[in-house]
């Protein structure tokens, strides 16, 4: 889903809101999340997950085409740890196995 699709879905579910207002709300929310991550803060959205900034150490890597050694500096990246509900929806068989309702595990 892209941002435009999100805006259209929210507008469709809330016909009393103008699409322009939905655009403003979505842009504001996503902007605040971005601002918090740039500031190094952790962002927790209940039911979705937790966004955090992770630092990757500097390292020496190899160019896969030439095999030459390349210096990769320290970089920051965003990580998402999904909420328990999202994780169980993505992997329903694992959720059933943890609760004891999954039955026998099939042999491979």
TIRO-2110 file (N, C-alpha, C; in Angstrom, 1 decimal):
// TIRO-2110
0.8, -1.2, 0.0, N, 1, A
0.0, 0.0, 0.0, CA, 1, A
0.9, 1.2, 0.0, C, 1, A
0.6, 2.2, -0.8, N, 2, A
1.3, 3.4, -0.9, CA, 2, A
0.4, 4.5, -0.1, C, 2, A
1.1, 5.6, 0.1, N, 3, A
0.4, 6.7, 0.9, CA, 3, A
-0.9, 7.1, 0.2, C, 3, A
-0.9, 7.2, -1.1, N, 4, A
-2.1, 7.6, -1.8, CA, 4, A
-3.3, 6.6, -1.5, C, 4, A
-3.0, 5.3, -1.6, N, 5, A
-4.0, 4.3, -1.3, CA, 5, A
-4.5, 4.4, 0.1, C, 5, A
-3.6, 4.7, 1.1, N, 6, A
-4.0, 4.9, 2.5, CA, 6, A
-5.0, 6.0, 2.6, C, 6, A
-4.7, 7.1, 1.9, N, 7, A
-5.5, 8.3, 2.0, CA, 7, A
-6.9, 8.0, 1.4, C, 7, A
-6.9, 7.3, 0.2, N, 8, A
-8.2, 6.9, -0.4, CA, 8, A
-9.0, 6.0, 0.5, C, 8, A
-8.4, 5.0, 1.2, N, 9, A
-9.1, 4.1, 2.0, CA, 9, A
-9.7, 4.8, 3.2, C, 9, A
-8.9, 5.7, 3.8, N, 10, A
-9.4, 6.5, 5.0, CA, 10, A
-10.6, 7.4, 4.6, C, 10, A
-10.5, 8.0, 3.4, N, 11, A
-11.5, 8.9, 2.9, CA, 11, A
-12.8, 8.1, 2.6, C, 11, A
-12.6, 6.9, 2.1, N, 12, A
-13.8, 6.0, 1.7, CA, 12, A
-14.5, 5.6, 3.0, C, 12, A
-13.8, 5.3, 4.1, N, 13, A
-14.4, 4.9, 5.3, CA, 13, A
-15.0, 6.0, 6.1, C, 13, A
-14.6, 7.2, 5.8, N, 14, A
-15.1, 8.4, 6.5, CA, 14, A
-15.6, 9.4, 5.5, C, 14, A
-16.8, 9.2, 5.0, N, 15, A
-17.3, 10.1, 3.9, CA, 15, A
-17.6, 11.5, 4.4, C, 15, A
-17.7, 11.7, 5.7, N, 16, A
-17.9, 13.1, 6.2, CA, 16, A
-16.7, 13.9, 6.1, C, 16, A
-15.5, 13.3, 5.9, N, 17, A
-14.2, 14.0, 5.8, CA, 17, A
-13.9, 14.3, 4.4, C, 17, A
-13.4, 15.5, 4.1, N, 18, A
-13.0, 15.8, 2.8, CA, 18, A
-11.6, 15.2, 2.5, C, 18, A
-11.4, 14.8, 1.3, N, 19, A
-10.1, 14.1, 0.9, CA, 19, A
-8.9, 15.0, 1.3, C, 19, A
-9.1, 16.3, 1.1, N, 20, A
-8.0, 17.3, 1.4, CA, 20, A
-7.6, 17.2, 2.9, C, 20, A
-8.7, 17.1, 3.8, N, 21, A
-8.4, 17.0, 5.2, CA, 21, A
-7.7, 15.7, 5.5, C, 21, A
-8.1, 14.6, 4.9, N, 22, A
-7.4, 13.3, 5.1, CA, 22, A
-6.0, 13.4, 4.7, C, 22, A
-5.7, 14.1, 3.6, N, 23, A
-4.3, 14.2, 3.1, CA, 23, A
-3.5, 15.0, 4.2, C, 23, A
-4.1, 16.0, 4.7, N, 24, A
-3.4, 16.8, 5.8, CA, 24, A
-3.1, 16.0, 7.0, C, 24, A
-4.1, 15.2, 7.4, N, 25, A
-3.9, 14.3, 8.6, CA, 25, A
-2.8, 13.3, 8.4, C, 25, A
-2.9, 12.6, 7.3, N, 26, A
-1.9, 11.5, 7.0, CA, 26, A
-0.5, 12.1, 6.9, C, 26, A
-0.4, 13.3, 6.2, N, 27, A
0.9, 13.9, 6.1, CA, 27, A
1.5, 14.4, 7.4, C, 27, A
0.6, 14.9, 8.3, N, 28, A
1.0, 15.3, 9.6, CA, 28, A
1.5, 14.2, 10.5, C, 28, A
0.7, 13.1, 10.5, N, 29, A
1.1, 11.9, 11.3, CA, 29, A
2.4, 11.4, 10.8, C, 29, A
2.6, 11.1, 9.5, N, 30, A
3.8, 10.6, 9.0, CA, 30, A
5.0, 11.5, 9.2, C, 30, A
4.7, 12.8, 9.1, N, 31, A
5.8, 13.8, 9.3, CA, 31, A
6.3, 13.8, 10.7, C, 31, A
5.3, 13.7, 11.7, N, 32, A
5.7, 13.6, 13.1, CA, 32, A
6.5, 12.4, 13.4, C, 32, A
6.1, 11.3, 12.8, N, 33, A
6.9, 10.0, 13.0, CA, 33, A
8.3, 10.2, 12.5, C, 33, A
8.4, 10.7, 11.3, N, 34, A
9.7, 11.0, 10.7, CA, 34, A
10.6, 11.9, 11.6, C, 34, A
10.0, 13.0, 12.1, N, 35, A
10.7, 13.9, 12.9, CA, 35, A
11.2, 13.3, 14.2, C, 35, A
10.4, 12.4, 14.8, N, 36, A
10.8, 11.7, 16.0, CA, 36, A
11.9, 10.8, 15.7, C, 36, A
11.9, 10.1, 14.6, N, 37, A
13.0, 9.2, 14.3, CA, 37, A
14.3, 9.9, 14.0, C, 37, A
14.2, 11.0, 13.3, N, 38, A
15.4, 11.8, 13.0, CA, 38, A
16.0, 12.3, 14.3, C, 38, A
15.1, 12.7, 15.3, N, 39, A
15.6, 13.1, 16.6, CA, 39, A
16.1, 12.0, 17.5, C, 39, A
16.0, 10.7, 17.0, N, 40, A
16.5, 9.6, 17.7, CA, 40, A
15.5, 9.0, 18.7, C, 40, A
14.3, 9.4, 18.6, N, 41, A
13.3, 8.9, 19.5, CA, 41, A
12.7, 7.6, 19.0, C, 41, A
12.1, 6.8, 19.9, N, 42, A
11.4, 5.6, 19.5, CA, 42, A
9.9, 5.9, 19.3, C, 42, A
9.3, 5.3, 18.3, N, 43, A
7.9, 5.6, 18.1, CA, 43, A
7.1, 4.3, 18.2, C, 43, A
6.2, 4.3, 19.1, N, 44, A
5.4, 3.1, 19.3, CA, 44, A
3.9, 3.3, 18.9, C, 44, A
3.5, 2.5, 18.0, N, 45, A
2.1, 2.6, 17.5, CA, 45, A
1.4, 1.3, 18.0, C, 45, A
0.6, 1.4, 19.0, N, 46, A
-0.1, 0.2, 19.5, CA, 46, A
-0.9, -0.5, 18.4, C, 46, A
-0.7, -1.8, 18.4, N, 47, A
-1.4, -2.6, 17.4, CA, 47, A
-0.6, -2.8, 16.1, C, 47, A
0.4, -1.9, 15.9, N, 48, A
1.2, -2.0, 14.7, CA, 48, A
2.7, -2.4, 15.0, C, 48, A
3.3, -1.7, 15.9, N, 49, A
4.7, -2.0, 16.3, CA, 49, A
5.4, -0.8, 16.7, C, 49, A
6.8, -1.0, 16.9, N, 50, A
7.6, 0.0, 17.4, CA, 50, A
8.7, 0.3, 16.4, C, 50, A
8.8, 1.5, 16.0, N, 51, A
9.9, 2.0, 15.1, CA, 51, A
11.0, 2.5, 16.0, C, 51, A
12.3, 2.2, 15.6, N, 52, A
13.4, 2.7, 16.4, CA, 52, A
14.6, 2.9, 15.4, C, 52, A
15.5, 3.7, 15.8, N, 53, A
16.7, 4.0, 14.9, CA, 53, A
17.8, 3.1, 15.4, C, 53, A
18.4, 2.4, 14.4, N, 54, A
19.5, 1.5, 14.7, CA, 54, A
20.7, 2.0, 14.0, C, 54, A
21.9, 1.9, 14.7, N, 55, A
23.2, 2.3, 14.1, CA, 55, A
23.9, 1.1, 13.6, C, 55, A
24.3, 1.1, 12.3, N, 56, A
25.1, 0.0, 11.8, CA, 56, A
26.6, 0.5, 11.8, C, 56, A
27.5, -0.3, 12.4, N, 57, A
28.9, 0.0, 12.5, CA, 57, A
29.6, 0.1, 11.2, C, 57, A
30.6, 0.9, 11.2, N, 58, A
31.4, 1.0, 10.0, CA, 58, A
32.1, -0.3, 9.7, C, 58, A
32.3, -0.7, 8.5, N, 59, A
32.9, -2.0, 8.2, CA, 59, A
33.6, -2.0, 6.8, C, 59, A
34.3, -3.0, 6.6, N, 60, A
34.9, -3.2, 5.3, CA, 60, A
34.1, -4.3, 4.6, C, 60, A
33.6, -4.0, 3.4, N, 61, A
32.8, -4.9, 2.6, CA, 61, A
33.5, -5.2, 1.3, C, 61, A
32.9, -6.0, 0.4, N, 62, A
33.5, -6.3, -0.9, CA, 62, A
32.5, -5.9, -2.0, C, 62, A
33.0, -5.3, -3.0, N, 63, A
32.2, -5.0, -4.2, CA, 63, A
32.0, -6.4, -4.9, C, 63, A
30.7, -6.8, -5.0, N, 64, A
30.4, -8.1, -5.6, CA, 64, A
30.8, -8.3, -7.0, C, 64, A
30.9, -7.2, -7.8, N, 65, A
31.3, -7.2, -9.2, CA, 65, A
32.8, -7.4, -9.4, C, 65, A
33.6, -6.6, -8.6, N, 66, A
35.0, -6.7, -8.8, CA, 66, A
35.8, -7.4, -7.7, C, 66, A
35.1, -7.6, -6.6, N, 67, A
35.8, -8.2, -5.4, CA, 67, A
36.7, -7.3, -4.6, C, 67, A
36.7, -6.0, -5.0, N, 68, A
37.6, -5.0, -4.4, CA, 68, A
37.0, -4.7, -3.0, C, 68, A
37.9, -4.4, -2.0, N, 69, A
37.4, -4.0, -0.7, CA, 69, A
36.9, -2.6, -0.7, C, 69, A
35.8, -2.4, 0.0, N, 70, A
35.1, -1.1, 0.0, CA, 70, A
34.9, -0.7, 1.5, C, 70, A
35.2, 0.5, 1.8, N, 71, A
34.9, 1.0, 3.2, CA, 71, A
33.5, 1.5, 3.3, C, 71, A
32.7, 1.0, 4.2, N, 72, A
31.3, 1.4, 4.4, CA, 72, A
31.2, 2.1, 5.7, C, 72, A
30.9, 3.4, 5.7, N, 73, A
30.9, 4.2, 7.0, CA, 73, A
29.7, 3.8, 7.9, C, 73, A
29.7, 4.4, 9.1, N, 74, A
28.5, 4.2, 10.0, CA, 74, A
27.3, 4.7, 9.3, C, 74, A
26.2, 4.0, 9.4, N, 75, A
24.9, 4.4, 8.9, CA, 75, A
23.8, 4.2, 9.9, C, 75, A
22.8, 5.0, 9.8, N, 76, A
21.6, 4.8, 10.7, CA, 76, A
20.5, 4.2, 9.8, C, 76, A
19.7, 3.4, 10.4, N, 77, A
18.5, 2.8, 9.7, CA, 77, A
17.3, 2.7, 10.6, C, 77, A
16.2, 2.6, 10.1, N, 78, A
14.9, 2.4, 10.9, CA, 78, A
14.6, 1.0, 10.9, C, 78, A
14.2, 0.5, 12.1, N, 79, A
13.8, -0.9, 12.3, CA, 79, A
12.4, -0.8, 12.9, C, 79, A
11.6, -1.8, 12.4, N, 80, A
10.2, -2.0, 12.9, CA, 80, A
10.2, -3.3, 13.6, C, 80, A
9.8, -3.3, 14.9, N, 81, A
9.5, -4.6, 15.6, CA, 81, A
8.0, -4.6, 15.6, C, 81, A
7.4, -5.6, 14.9, N, 82, A
5.9, -5.7, 14.8, CA, 82, A
5.3, -6.0, 16.1, C, 82, A
4.1, -5.5, 16.3, N, 83, A
3.3, -5.8, 17.5, CA, 83, A
2.9, -7.3, 17.5, C, 83, A
2.6, -7.8, 18.7, N, 84, A
2.3, -9.2, 18.8, CA, 84, A
1.1, -9.6, 17.9, C, 84, A
0.1, -8.8, 17.8, N, 85, A
-1.1, -9.1, 17.0, CA, 85, A
-0.7, -9.1, 15.5, C, 85, A
0.1, -8.2, 15.1, N, 86, A
0.6, -8.2, 13.7, CA, 86, A
1.4, -9.4, 13.4, C, 86, A
2.3, -9.8, 14.3, N, 87, A
3.1, -10.9, 14.1, CA, 87, A
2.3, -12.2, 14.0, C, 87, A
1.3, -12.3, 14.8, N, 88, A
0.4, -13.5, 14.8, CA, 88, A
-0.4, -13.6, 13.6, C, 88, A
-0.8, -12.4, 13.0, N, 89, A
-1.6, -12.4, 11.8, CA, 89, A
-0.7, -12.8, 10.6, C, 89, A
0.6, -12.4, 10.6, N, 90, A
1.5, -12.8, 9.6, CA, 90, A
1.8, -14.2, 9.6, C, 90, A
1.9, -14.8, 10.8, N, 91, A
2.3, -16.2, 10.9, CA, 91, A
1.3, -16.9, 11.8, C, 91, A
0.1, -17.2, 11.3, N, 92, A
-1.0, -17.8, 12.1, CA, 92, A
-0.7, -19.2, 12.6, C, 92, A
0.0, -20.0, 11.8, N, 93, A
0.4, -21.3, 12.2, CA, 93, A
1.3, -21.3, 13.5, C, 93, A
2.2, -20.3, 13.6, N, 94, A
3.0, -20.2, 14.7, CA, 94, A
2.2, -19.8, 16.0, C, 94, A
1.2, -18.9, 15.8, N, 95, A
0.4, -18.5, 16.9, CA, 95, A
-0.4, -19.7, 17.4, C, 95, A
-0.9, -20.5, 16.5, N, 96, A
-1.7, -21.7, 17.0, CA, 96, A
-0.8, -22.7, 17.7, C, 96, A
0.4, -22.9, 17.2, N, 97, A
1.3, -23.8, 17.8, CA, 97, A
1.7, -23.3, 19.3, C, 97, A
1.9, -22.0, 19.5, N, 98, A
2.2, -21.5, 20.8, CA, 98, A
1.1, -21.7, 21.8, C, 98, A
-0.2, -21.7, 21.3, N, 99, A
-1.3, -21.8, 22.2, CA, 99, A
-1.7, -23.3, 22.4, C, 99, A
-1.0, -24.1, 21.7, N, 100, A
-1.4, -25.6, 21.8, CA, 100, A
-2.5, -26.0, 21.0, C, 100, A
-3.0, -25.2, 20.0, N, 101, A
-4.2, -25.5, 19.2, CA, 101, A
-3.8, -25.9, 17.8, C, 101, A
-2.5, -25.9, 17.5, N, 102, A
-2.0, -26.2, 16.2, CA, 102, A
-2.0, -27.6, 15.8, C, 102, A
-2.1, -28.5, 16.8, N, 103, A
-2.1, -29.9, 16.5, CA, 103, A
-0.6, -30.4, 16.2, C, 103, A
-0.5, -31.5, 15.5, N, 104, A
0.8, -32.0, 15.2, CA, 104, A
1.5, -31.2, 14.1, C, 104, A
2.8, -31.1, 14.2, N, 105, A
3.5, -30.4, 13.2, CA, 105, A
3.8, -31.4, 12.0, C, 105, A
3.4, -31.0, 10.8, N, 106, A
3.6, -32.0, 9.7, CA, 106, A
5.1, -32.2, 9.4, C, 106, A
5.5, -33.4, 9.0, N, 107, A
6.8, -33.7, 8.7, CA, 107, A
7.2, -33.2, 7.3, C, 107, A
8.4, -32.8, 7.2, N, 108, A
8.9, -32.3, 5.9, CA, 108, A
9.5, -33.3, 5.0, C, 108, A
END
